Every structure is written in structure tokens, then in C-alpha cells.
Amino acid sequence: MRQLLRAGLPRVLVALVALVAAPASAEPSQFCRLGLGHARVDFCMAVSLYHNHSSAAHDLYLSLNVRRPFAPDDAAAPGLGWTAVGTGARMHGSLMFVVYGDPDARAAGKQAPPPVLSVRTVEKKHSRPVGIHAAKFDGGGGGAVDVRVLDAKWAPSAANDSHVAQLSAVCYGCSNWGGDAIAVEAASQPWIWAWNQDQDMSPYAEDVDLQRHELEEGGFGVFYVDMKSAATHHADDAVPSVQGTANVQTSEMPIEGKAPAGFLDSVRDRPLAHMHGLLMATAFLLLFPAGAVAIRSGSSGAFKHHWAVQASALLVALAGAATATFMTRGDLFGSPHQIAGSAISLLLPVQAALGWRHHIDFVRIRRRTPISYAHICLGFTLLVGGWVNVLGGMVLFGWGRPGVLLAGGLVAVEALGVGGWAVLAKRRQRAASLAAAKQAPDAAAAYFALDDMDSDDDEDDEGGRADEEHKGLMKKA
């Protein structure tokens, strides 16, 4: 008896310790976003973690239910678009699970093929998602990542009013994922979701190229998952099932108990993106408009202030472009924002060269030339294009609709201010020209014969500077 106790007691103690050490709640974490009735994204996901002692890593188990409408219509045909969830707070490095398929696709009386669960990631920022095995960092962090689809099928909803894609998958050794780290001990791990409702996904291959998700609010978002509470020590219970539509151990805001990510945390997470945005916003929302106002100020130093501010703006904008180039590893055409930004950055030195040539010509002949008008028109185009692209960059970065609308309002106010200042400057110049014409008719006639358009303050100032320089040279002689 004593021998039995001695042999069995250690096992009992180990079992008791494991039971006490196990999480108080091994319930899977579940997140739902229900929008089918409003032609919006509609899905529920459940996730659990299992510590695999043989691999010394954590396996991630995921179940996804995605609802699709029964009757196809122009707004939301059941075979169009895709729905995705992914680990981390951004697409770059995220382990993304993308669902698509057509529940109404039938051939020769056969059932519809099962929905597709494609596992992808983004290797380079702002690039298209690719299969995880095509990414260079796949399996990084010291171990291999093996993702397998366990089940995929279509089923009617409980109310029998929609199709439901029911899928489950396991990611073996998922804590070794070499992309955006999966924090298995986190009480508030960020996840992302995204949705596209228009793309024709046929023939529903696993590697079909994905079109961009909806950019407006309701097309993508972030939610937070209590990963620690979703851990289990029993492999048999690891595969979660979606239970109802309630959020369990998840939230659209950082979960209480973990300090919300502040601005400094966000900067540390994406320093180059913040630097790029700050530089470009400074150039196009502050310096370039200030230079446009300075040239029409009517002061004796208008031209000097104009070129000094514009030169500073050019340097800041080029620094922002260089930051973006480094951040995207030279991929300059991954999105409309990048294409527009590249074009604007290439044209800025051209605009500066035109301005320099305009100044040289005006000092010499005292009137505008085609280069002058090219400088004015290109400057206006680049300023407006820069404003629009700053707003596009905010959308691409992930700003919500309120922030983008607020920035758009500020841009509109700034545009009205710069435009109004230009109109006032023209009126002021016209009044000064009329006054000068009354005092010196002959000089005024000669002036208007040289330039049939209202001259701006930059021309007056440039001419004045030329006269001063000429007088100085004569005195020295």
C-alpha cells in the first residue's frame, strides 16, 4: 500500500498543480460584427490557443462564420467579395485568414463547392497579400508555421435567411510566426478585419489576387482579443466553435486591464510612417501655402520671403518622399497614394527650376513669359494635389472618418484663405496701378503695353530688387 502511495502520490501532485495552474477560464475568445441587414460585413470568429509541448510553441485554432445573403442583388451578391481577419494591428506581417466563395454555385445538380479559406500575409507595406509560404519571413522566429484548414462548408443560418460559410483552421507553432508577433500571453492582442463586397472571386482559387478593401469606415477595422484567457491545456478541446453572436473576451477598444496604446506607443510602432506624414503635412499644409501668401503680401521683402519659405518647403517635402521610399523599400507604385506622391515629388524640383527661371527672365525683361505661367499653373496643381494626397495618406494610414473629415475641413478653409488672399492682392495691385496711371499716364501706358495682365507683387518686388542691385553696382563703379 505504501509503495502504491509513493508511486502514485507524485502523479497526483503533478495533476493538482496542473489543475491549479491552468487558466480559470479556458473559454475561447469570440468576436462578432453583424451587418448583413445593412449590406455590411457580417462575421463571427472564435479563437483558442494550445501549448504544444512537443514543439514548445503555441498552436492557434480559429473558427470563422461568415454570413452571405440568399438572393443575389446589385448590392451584395453572395458570390462576390471577401471577408478577412488577421493578427496584429496592421496588414504588414499579419497572419490573415481570407474567406470567399459562392454558395449558389452549382453544376449538374451537385452541391456548391465549399468556401475557400486562404491564409495570407503582406510582406511589404502597401503591397498585395500573398500566401504565407511566399513571404520571406514565413517561419521566422525560430520555428516553422504550418496552417491547415480543418473544415469548410456552407450551411443555412439559424433563421434560414442567409448562407453561412463555416470554417475552422489550425496554425501549428503559430507563436513562431515571423511576421507581426502573436502575443500568446496578451490580455489585449490587436486583430484586424477587412471586407470587400464587389470583387468577382471566380474561379475561387486560393491564390487569386485580392482587390482593395473598402476604404471608408465599415470596410476595415481593429478589435482586441484576450489571448491569455483563450489558452487551453487540452488538445481535444482546442478547436473552438462559434457560440451565438456575443463578444466573449474581445472588444473594439483595448480591453480593460491593459493601458490603451497612446500616441507615443503608436509612434514607436510605426515611426517612419509618422515621420513621413508629419513632413508632408508640414510642407503642404503649412509651408507651401505660406509661401504662396508671402509672394502676394505687398511688402518690400515679399520675394525674399517667398523663395526662402518655398525652398524650406521643398526640402521638407523631399525628406518626406525619401522617408516613404525607405519605408516601402523602393516600392513607389503600390497604391494610388504612392503613385500620386511619387509624381508630386518628381515635379517639385521642376517647379522650383521654373520659378528660378521666371525670376531671371523678369529681372531682365520686366514681364511674364510662358515659363512664368507654367510656374504659376504647376504650383497651383502641386499644391492642390498635395492637399488631396495628404488626405489620401491619412485614409491609407488608418485614420477614422471623423479625423479625415476634420482634416478635409481644415484644407478647405486653407484653400479659401489662400484663394481669398490672392484675390485681395490682385485688387490691391489693380488699385495701385490705377493710382499710378493717374499720376503718370505715360509711364502707366508703357507699363500696360509690356504686360497686358495684372502683375503680381512678386513681379513688382523682383523689379524693385533689380533696380536696387543696378544702383548699387553703379555707385561702386
C-alpha positions in Angstrom: 0.0 0.0 0.0 2.8 2.4 1.0 4.6 1.6 -2.3 1.4 2.4 -4.3 1.1 5.7 -2.4 4.7 6.5 -3.0 4.3 5.7 -6.7 1.0 7.5 -7.2 1.4 10.5 -5.0 3.8 12.4 -7.3 1.4 11.9 -10.2 -1.5 13.2 -8.1 0.5 16.2 -7.1 1.5 17.0 -10.6 -2.1 16.7 -11.7 -3.2 19.0 -8.9 -0.5 21.6 -9.7 -1.5 21.5 -13.4 -5.2 21.9 -12.5 -4.4 24.9 -10.2 -2.0 26.4 -12.7 -4.5 26.1 -15.6 -6.3 29.3 -16.5 -9.5 30.0 -14.6 -11.3 30.4 -17.9 -10.3 28.3 -20.9 -13.2 29.6 -22.9 -12.4 30.6 -26.5 -12.4 34.3 -27.2 -15.1 35.3 -29.7 -15.7 38.5 -31.7 -18.7 39.2 -33.9 -19.5 42.1 -36.3 -23.1 41.8 -37.7 -24.0 44.0 -40.6 -25.8 41.8 -43.2 -29.1 43.7 -42.7 -27.3 46.9 -43.6 -25.3 45.5 -46.5 -22.2 45.5 -44.4 -19.6 42.9 -43.3 -21.1 40.1 -41.2 -18.8 37.5 -39.4 -18.1 35.9 -36.1 -14.7 34.4 -35.2 -13.6 32.3 -32.2 -10.0 31.6 -31.3 -8.2 29.5 -28.8 -4.6 28.6 -28.0 -3.0 25.3 -27.1 0.5 24.9 -25.8 2.1 22.1 -27.8 4.7 20.5 -25.6 6.2 18.6 -28.4 7.1 21.7 -30.4 7.4 24.0 -27.3 5.2 26.5 -29.2 1.6 27.6 -29.1 -0.9 26.4 -31.7 -3.7 28.7 -32.7 -7.1 27.4 -33.5 -9.6 29.6 -35.4 -13.2 29.2 -36.3 -15.0 31.6 -38.7 -18.6 32.0 -39.6 -19.3 34.4 -42.5 -22.9 35.2 -43.5 -23.9 35.8 -47.1 -27.4 36.8 -48.4 -29.6 34.3 -50.0 -30.9 36.2 -53.0 -28.2 37.9 -55.1 -28.8 41.5 -55.9 -26.8 44.5 -57.1 -25.8 45.5 -53.5 -24.4 42.2 -52.2 -24.4 39.1 -54.4 -23.4 36.1 -52.4 -20.5 35.1 -54.7 -18.8 38.5 -54.7 -16.2 39.9 -52.4 -14.2 38.5 -49.5 -14.0 38.8 -45.7 -10.8 38.6 -43.7 -9.4 38.6 -40.2 -5.8 38.8 -39.2 -3.4 39.0 -36.3 -1.8 42.3 -35.3 -2.7 45.9 -35.7 -1.7 46.3 -39.4 -1.6 44.3 -42.6 2.2 44.2 -42.8 3.3 41.0 -41.1 -0.3 40.0 -40.2 -1.4 36.3 -40.4 -4.6 36.8 -42.4 -7.4 34.4 -42.9 -9.4 35.3 -46.0 -12.8 33.8 -46.8 -14.6 33.8 -50.2 -16.8 31.6 -52.3 -20.2 31.3 -54.0 -22.9 29.4 -52.0 -25.1 29.4 -55.1 -22.6 27.9 -57.5 -23.9 24.5 -58.6 -23.0 22.3 -61.5 -25.1 19.4 -62.8 -27.2 19.3 -59.7 -24.2 19.0 -57.4 -23.9 20.9 -54.2 -21.9 24.2 -54.2 -18.2 23.8 -53.6 -17.1 24.6 -50.1 -16.0 28.2 -49.2 -12.3 29.0 -49.6 -10.1 29.8 -46.6 -6.9 31.4 -47.9 -4.1 32.2 -45.4 -2.0 35.2 -46.4 0.2 38.0 -45.3 1.7 41.2 -46.5 5.5 41.1 -46.8 6.0 44.7 -47.9 4.0 47.6 -46.7 1.1 48.6 -49.0 1.6 45.5 -51.2 -1.0 42.9 -52.0 -1.5 40.0 -49.6 0.3 36.8 -50.7 0.3 33.2 -49.4 2.3 32.9 -46.2 4.8 30.4 -47.8 5.7 33.1 -50.4 6.7 35.6 -47.7 10.4 35.7 -46.8 9.7 36.0 -43.1 7.4 32.9 -43.1 8.6 30.6 -40.3 10.8 33.3 -38.8 11.4 33.5 -35.1 13.0 30.1 -34.7 10.4 27.6 -36.0 8.1 26.5 -38.8 4.5 27.6 -39.2 2.0 25.1 -40.6 -1.5 26.3 -41.3 -4.2 23.7 -42.2 -7.9 24.0 -42.9 -9.8 21.6 -40.7 -13.3 22.2 -42.1 -15.1 24.3 -44.7 -18.7 24.2 -45.6 -21.9 26.2 -46.4 -24.8 26.0 -44.1 -28.1 27.8 -43.7 -28.4 30.4 -40.9 -30.4 29.7 -37.8 -33.2 31.9 -39.2 -32.8 30.3 -42.6 -32.5 33.7 -44.2 -28.8 33.6 -45.3 -25.9 31.3 -46.2 -23.2 30.8 -43.6 -19.6 29.9 -44.5 -18.4 27.8 -41.6 -14.7 27.3 -41.5 -12.0 26.2 -39.0 -8.3 26.1 -39.2 -5.2 25.4 -37.0 -1.9 27.1 -37.1 0.8 24.8 -35.7 3.6 26.6 -34.0 1.9 29.9 -34.5 3.8 31.7 -31.8 6.8 31.2 -34.0 5.2 33.3 -36.8 7.9 35.6 -38.2 5.6 38.5 -39.1 3.8 40.6 -36.6 4.2 38.8 -33.3 1.3 36.8 -31.9 1.4 37.6 -28.1 0.0 34.4 -26.5 0.1 36.0 -23.1 -1.5 39.2 -24.1 -4.8 40.3 -22.4 -5.5 42.7 -25.3 -4.0 41.5 -28.5 -4.9 43.6 -31.5 -6.5 41.9 -34.5 -7.7 43.4 -37.8 -10.6 42.7 -40.1 -11.4 43.9 -43.6 -14.1 43.4 -46.2 -14.7 43.7 -50.0 -18.2 43.3 -51.4 -17.7 43.8 -55.1 -14.7 41.7 -56.4 -15.5 38.7 -58.6 -13.5 36.0 -57.0 -14.2 33.3 -59.6 -12.8 30.7 -60.2 -12.2 30.9 -56.4 -8.6 29.8 -56.4 -6.6 30.1 -53.2 -4.1 32.4 -54.8 -6.5 34.8 -56.6 -5.3 38.4 -56.3 -7.3 40.5 -53.9 -8.7 43.9 -54.7 -8.5 46.6 -52.1 -11.0 46.5 -49.2 -13.5 49.3 -48.7 -11.5 52.4 -47.7 -14.4 54.1 -45.9 -15.5 53.4 -42.3 -17.1 49.9 -42.3 -14.6 48.4 -44.7 -11.9 47.7 -42.2 -11.2 47.9 -38.5 -9.3 46.7 -35.4 -10.5 44.7 -32.5 -8.8 43.3 -29.4 -8.7 39.7 -28.1 -7.8 38.3 -24.7 -5.4 35.6 -25.9 -4.3 34.6 -22.4 -7.8 33.6 -21.3 -8.4 31.7 -24.5 -5.5 29.3 -23.8 -6.3 25.6 -23.1 -4.2 22.7 -21.9 -6.4 20.1 -23.6 -5.8 19.4 -27.2 -9.2 17.7 -27.6 -10.9 20.9 -26.7 -8.7 23.2 -28.7 -10.9 23.7 -31.7 -13.4 26.5 -30.8 -16.9 26.8 -32.0 -18.8 30.0 -32.6 -21.5 30.3 -29.9 -24.2 32.8 -30.6 -23.3 36.3 -31.6 -22.0 37.8 -28.3 -18.5 39.1 -27.9 -16.6 37.0 -25.4 -13.2 38.2 -24.1 -13.0 40.6 -27.1 -13.7 44.3 -27.7 -13.5 47.0 -30.3 -11.5 49.0 -27.7 -8.4 47.9 -25.8 -9.5 45.6 -23.1 -9.5 46.9 -19.6 -6.5 45.9 -17.6 -4.1 46.9 -20.3 -3.3 50.5 -20.8 -4.6 51.7 -24.2 -2.0 52.4 -26.7 -1.2 56.1 -26.6 0.3 58.4 -29.2 3.8 57.6 -28.2 3.2 53.9 -28.4 1.8 54.4 -31.9 4.8 56.4 -32.9 7.1 53.7 -31.6 5.2 51.1 -33.6 5.3 52.9 -36.9 8.0 55.7 -36.6 8.7 56.1 -40.4 5.0 56.3 -41.3 4.5 59.1 -38.6 7.7 60.9 -39.8 6.5 60.8 -43.4 3.1 62.1 -42.5 4.5 64.9 -40.4 6.9 66.0 -43.0 4.4 66.0 -45.8 1.7 67.7 -43.7 4.2 70.4 -42.7 5.2 71.0 -46.3 1.7 71.1 -47.9 -0.5 72.3 -45.1 1.9 74.9 -43.7 5.0 75.9 -45.7 3.8 75.9 -49.4 0.6 77.9 -48.6 2.7 80.3 -46.5 5.0 80.9 -49.5 2.0 81.5 -51.8 0.7 84.1 -49.3 4.1 85.7 -48.9 4.6 86.5 -52.6 1.3 88.4 -52.6 1.9 90.2 -49.3 2.8 93.5 -50.9 5.8 94.0 -48.6 9.3 95.0 -49.8 10.6 91.6 -48.9 7.9 89.6 -50.5 10.1 87.9 -53.0 12.8 87.1 -50.4 10.2 85.6 -48.0 8.6 83.6 -50.9 11.7 81.9 -52.1 13.0 81.2 -48.5 9.7 79.6 -47.4 9.3 77.7 -50.7 12.9 76.4 -50.5 12.3 75.1 -47.0 9.0 73.5 -48.1 10.8 71.8 -51.0 13.5 70.3 -48.7 10.9 69.1 -46.2 8.7 67.5 -48.9 11.8 65.8 -50.4 12.7 64.5 -47.0 9.2 63.1 -46.6 9.5 61.5 -50.0 12.8 59.9 -49.1 11.3 58.6 -45.9 8.4 57.0 -47.8 10.9 55.4 -50.3 12.9 53.9 -47.5 9.7 52.8 -45.6 8.3 51.0 -48.7 11.7 49.6 -49.8 11.5 51.4 -53.1 8.0 50.2 -54.0 6.7 53.5 -55.2 3.6 52.3 -57.1 1.8 50.1 -54.6 -1.2 52.3 -54.2 -2.8 55.5 -55.7 -1.4 57.5 -52.8 2.1 56.3 -53.6 1.8 56.9 -57.3 0.5 60.5 -56.8 3.1 61.1 -54.2 5.9 60.0 -56.5 4.6 62.2 -59.3 4.3 65.2 -57.0 7.8 64.7 -55.6 9.3 64.4 -59.1 7.6 67.6 -60.2 8.6 69.7 -57.2 12.2 70.3 -58.4 10.8 71.2 -61.8 8.5 73.7 -60.2 11.5 75.2 -58.4 13.5 75.4 -61.6 10.6 77.2 -63.3 10.4 79.7 -60.5 14.1 80.5 -60.7 13.9 80.9 -64.5 10.9 83.1 -64.2 12.8 85.4 -61.8 15.8 85.6 -64.0 13.7 86.5 -67.1 11.5 89.0 -65.2 14.5 90.9 -63.8 15.9 91.1 -67.4 12.7 92.0 -69.4 10.2 93.1 -66.7 7.3 91.0 -68.0 5.9 87.5 -67.7 6.9 84.7 -70.1 5.4 81.3 -70.9 7.7 79.9 -68.2 6.1 82.3 -65.7 2.6 81.0 -66.4 3.9 77.4 -66.3 5.4 78.1 -62.9 2.1 79.5 -61.6 -0.1 76.7 -63.0 2.2 73.9 -61.9 2.5 75.4 -58.4 -1.3 75.6 -58.1 -1.6 72.0 -59.4 1.0 70.6 -57.0 -0.5 72.5 -54.0 -4.0 71.1 -54.6 -2.6 67.7 -55.4 -0.5 67.7 -52.2 -3.6 68.6 -50.2 -5.6 65.7 -51.7 -2.7 63.3 -51.3 -2.3 64.2 -47.6 -5.9 63.2 -47.0 -5.4 60.0 -49.0 -2.4 59.2 -46.9 -4.5 59.6 -43.7 -7.0 57.1 -45.1 -4.3 54.7 -46.0 -2.7 55.0 -42.6 -6.0 54.1 -41.0 -7.4 57.3 -39.7 -11.1 57.1 -39.0 -13.8 59.1 -40.9 -14.0 61.9 -38.2 -10.3 62.6 -38.4 -10.2 62.6 -42.2 -13.3 64.9 -42.4 -11.7 67.3 -39.9 -8.5 67.4 -41.9 -10.5 67.9 -45.1 -12.3 70.8 -43.4 -9.0 72.4 -42.5 -7.8 72.0 -46.1 -11.0 73.6 -47.4 -10.5 76.6 -45.0 -6.9 76.9 -46.1 -7.8 76.8 -49.7 -10.4 79.6 -49.2 -7.9 81.6 -47.3 -5.1 81.3 -49.9 -7.5 81.9 -52.7 -9.1 84.9 -51.0 -5.7 86.4 -50.3 -4.8 86.1 -54.0 -8.0 87.9 -55.0 -7.3 90.7 -52.5 -3.8 91.0 -53.7 -5.0 91.4 -57.3 -7.5 94.1 -56.3 -4.8 95.9 -54.3 -2.4 95.7 -57.2 -5.1 96.9 -59.7 -5.9 99.9 -57.4 -2.2 100.8 -57.2 -1.9 100.6 -60.9 -4.8 102.9 -61.5 -3.5 105.4 -59.0 -0.1 105.3 -60.7 -1.8 105.8 -64.1 -3.4 109.0 -62.9 -0.2 110.4 -61.7 2.0 109.3 -64.7 -0.2 108.5 -67.7 2.8 107.9 -70.0 4.6 105.6 -67.6 1.3 103.7 -67.0 0.7 103.3 -70.7 4.2 101.9 -71.1 3.7 99.5 -68.2 0.5 98.1 -69.6 2.0 97.8 -73.0 4.6 95.5 -71.6 2.2 93.3 -69.6 -1.5 93.1 -70.6 -2.3 91.2 -67.4 -2.3 92.4 -63.8 1.1 92.0 -62.4 1.5 90.3 -59.0 3.6 91.5 -56.1 6.3 89.1 -56.9 6.9 90.9 -60.2 7.0 94.3 -58.6 9.3 93.2 -55.9 11.6 91.4 -58.3 11.8 94.5 -60.4 12.5 96.7 -57.4 15.3 94.4 -56.3 16.7 94.5 -59.8 16.7 98.3 -59.7 18.4 98.4 -56.3 21.1 96.0 -57.4 21.7 98.0 -60.5 22.0 101.3 -58.5 24.4 99.6 -56.1 26.7 98.5 -58.9 26.7 102.0 -60.3 27.8 103.5 -57.0 30.6 101.0 -56.7 31.7 101.8 -60.2 
